[in-house]
Amino acid sequence: MLGALGGAPAAAQQPVKMYRVGILSGRTLAIDRALVDSFRRTMAGLGYQEGKNLVIDYRGADGHFEQLTELAVELVRTNPDAIVAAGQRTTQAAKRATTSIPIVMTENVDPVGSGLVASLARPGGNITGTTVIGLDGKLLQLIRELVPRVRRIAVIGDASFPRNVGNWRGLENIARPLGIQTVALGIRSHQVDVELNSLPRLRVDAVIVLEDAVTMSNVARIVRSVAAQRLPATYAQEAFAAAGGLLAYTASSTAIWSQAATYVDRILKGAKPADLPVERPTTFDLIVNLKTARQLGISVPQSILLRADQVIQ
């Protein structure tokens, strides 16, 4: 649980309403720290002070997604005023646990296709938040800019995540007219090293790594495996570039979690999730790791460097 306990109010003061917000993630607080801090800062700016009028409870599955339903039930038992759910599986677990407590989703790729909301404009039910749909094609575009002669690309993602089937198919449809073949490399939380060790047999020129709970729980392992093959790669989360990945393009995660706080604020003030449209992020980050580029012998084009929000030397 996050948040310090405040002192008891003086007898003459009016009781202060104490709001409780649950955060449910497939990761750990160590991984989510910057995101949760962004949420906390925005909540503070909106007038919610932990220990005074706000309590934040965090539950993380540490990559053990089978625990999400149990963790969601634990949060519901704390009787929160709202739950922030990080990602599609997590939101689905929260939805199974409650149909009445408002749920604010983050990092969700396809909330309509997954049945979480009726539509982006009018979600219905008790769920709203943000969606990052449509970013995978940008990763393919960037790998082509980095390696114009690329012909065969491995696309790494959670093998058991239904949404990735659509991601793999979508990237295949984008790549085929360009004369590029994509190869799906599915990884599972309990066999990550075994499946990553199969990468050399795929005989690919480059790698794209999708964002999901399994990849985000194994950032260092994935970057290490890709580096061992000396393959250029684009990643769907900034954490990969920070860990030594060549290039990352992502909707700004800290901005998304700040956006989640504004949703929670509106809900605490009486808005219904069913009436709050699901929004797309407006801030994106392009991070280039020049140290990794030098190690791979890749000259990053000026067209990419000029657009980069961060260059790691």
N, C-alpha and C positions, 0 to 999 in steps of 0.2 A: 504494500500500500504506500502511496506517495502522499506527502503532506503532513506537516506538524500539527499537533493539537493546540488550539488556542486556549487562553485562560477563560475562566467563567466571567460572564458580563457582570457589571456592577448591578446591585439591586435596583437602582433607579432607572437603569437603561431598559429600553424595550428589547424583548427577545429578538435575536437576529436569526433570520431564516438560514439554515445550514443546508446547502445543496450538496448532493452526492453524485459524482460522475464516475462510471466504470470505464476502464479501457481494457479491451480484449485484443490480444495479438498472438500470432503464431510464432513470434520470435521471443526474445528476452529483453528485459529492461536495459541491459548493457548495450544491445544493438539499437534499441528504440530510443535511447536517452535523448538524442538531439531532437527527435520528433516530439516526444512528450514534453520536453522543455519549451519547444515552440508553441505547443498547445497551452502550456501553463502561462507563458508570457502573454499570449493574446488574451487568455481568460483574465489575467491580472489587469491588463489594460482596459478590460470591459467591466472592471469593478469587483471581480471575484478573488478574494484573498484566502489562500489555504490556511486552515486553522481558525479563520474568522467566519467566513460564510461559504467555504468550499472544502470538500473532501474528495480526493481523487484516489480511486482504487485501481491498481494495475494487476492484470493477470496475463502471463505469457506462457505459451506452450513449449518454447524452446525447440521448435521443430517437430514435436510429437503431436501431430494434428488430431490424432484420435482422442486427445485430452481436451480439445476445444469445447465440446459439448458440456463436459463436466465443469470446466472453468466458467463457461457462460452461465450455467445454473448457479454456480457459486456467486457470481456477480449479481444475478437477479435476486438472490437471497439477501443481499445487502440493501435491497430496495432503492436502487439508484434513480435519480431523476432522468438520466439519459445514459446511454452506453455508446462509446466510440469504438467501432470495430475496424481493425486494420486488415483489409483484404477481403476477397470473396468468400473463402472458406470460413473465415472468422465471422463474417456477417451472417452467413448461413447458420452457423452454430448459435449466434445470438438470436436469430429469428426463430430457431427451434425452441429456444429457452423462454422466449416471451413474445407475445403478440400485442402487448399493451405498452411496455416501456419504450420510449423513443430510442431509435438506433441511428447513429450518424456513421456512415461508412466512409472509409478512406481507401485509396489505392485500388479501387474496384474497376476492373476492366470492362465487364459487360453485365451491368445490373439488370437490364431488361431481359437479355437472352437467358440469364441464369434464374429468372423468375423472382428476383428480389423486389423489384418495383414494377408497377404496371407500365409506366412510361417515364422518360426523363422530366417531362414538363409537369406531370401530375403523378407522383410516385404511388399514392394510395397507401394504405396500411400504416405501419409504424417506422418505416425506413426512408431515409433520405441521405444526402451527402455528396460526394464527388466521384467522378469516373475518369479514368485515364485511358479510355478506349482509343485505339488507333495509332499508338506510338511505334509499333513494331516495324512498320514500313520505313520509318525514319532511320532505324538501325541498319536496315539493308542499304538505304541510300548512302549513309555515312561510310559503310564498309566498302562500297563501290568507289567513293571518293578517295579513300585511303589506298585501296588496292584495285585499280581500274581493270586489271586482267583477271580478277577473281572469277572462278567458274564453279566452285563447289564449296558450300558453306554448311557447317554443322550448326544446328539451332538447339541449344540446351535449355531444358525446362523440366518441371515436375511431371513425371510420367503418369501420375495418378490424378492430375488436375484436369478435369474435363475441358476447361477453358483453353488449355494449351493445344488440344486437338484442333480447335479453330484457329489458333495462332499459327500452328505449323502449316495448316492448309492455306491460310491467308498469305503467309510469306512465300509459300510455294507458287501460288498464283501470281504474285507480284514478280517473283524472280524468273519464272519460266520465259516470259517474252523477252527478258534481258539476256537470255542464254546462260542463266545461272541455275544450278541444281542445288536445292536445299535438302539436307538430311537431318531428320529429327533424332536427337539424342536425349531420351528420357532418363531422368535420374529419380531415385526414390530415397527418402530420408534415411532408410536403414541400409542402403547399399550405394551410397554416393561414391565412395572411392572405387568400388568395383566397376561401376558404370562409367566413371570418368576415365578409367584406365583403358576403356575401349576406344577412346578418341583417336589414337594413331591408326587403327584399322579402318577408319572412315575415309582416310586419304583426302582430307579437305584442305582448302586454301585459306580458310578464315572461319571465324566462329561468331555467332550471335548468342548472347545469353539473355533469356527472358527474365522478367521479374515475377517471382512467386515466392511462397513461403519457404520452399525447399532451397531454391537458389540463394535467397537472402539469409538463410541460416547456415550457408556453406560458402560464403564469399571467399575466404582465404583458400579453401580447398580448390575451388573452381579456378581462381586466378592462377594458383600454383600449377594446376594441370595444364591449362592453356599455355602458360609460359614455358613449361617443359617441352612443349611441341613447337615452340617459337612461332606461334600462330597469331596473326593480327585478329583483334576481337573488338566488338562493340557490345556494350552492356546497357541494360535498362535501368540501372541505378547507380548513383554517384559513389556509393560505398565501394564498388568494384574498382573504380579508378583510383580511389584513395588507397586501396590495397595493392595497387600495382597493375591494374587493368589498363589497357591502352586508351580506350575512349568510352565515355558514358554519356548517354543522352536520356534525360528523364524530366518528367514534370517535377518541379521543385517540391521535394517531400516536406520540407519545413513549411513551405507556403501552404501545402495541402492541409497540414495539421493545424496551422493557424486558421485556415478556412473552416476546419472542423469546429474550432472553438466558436466561430461566429454563428455556426448552425446551432451549437449547444446553447449559446446565449439567447438566440431567438426562441428556442424551445422552452428554456427556463422562464422566458417572459410570456409564454402562453401560445406560441405558434405550434401548429400541428405538422408533424413530418409529412403527412399525406399532401399538404398544401405547399410544401417547400420544394421547388424544382431541384433535381439533381444537376449539379454544375460540373463543367469541365475546368481543369486548372488553367490559369492564365499565365503562369510563370514557368519557364522551362530552363534547364541547366544543361550546357554542353561542357564537359570536362575532358581535357586532353592531358595524358600523362606523357610528357616529352622524354622523361627518363626511360620509360618502357619503349617508346618509339626508337630511341637511340640503340637500346639493347637489341631490338629486332631489326635494326638497319632500315627503318622506314622513315621516309621524309614526309612529314605531315604537310599537306597542301596549305597554302596561305588562305585558301577559301574556307578551310576549317578553322585555322588559327584565329582569323579575324572575327569569326562568329563565336569563339569559345568564351564562356563565362569564367572559366578557371583553367589555367595552364600549370600543371605540376612539373617542376623542373627537376 
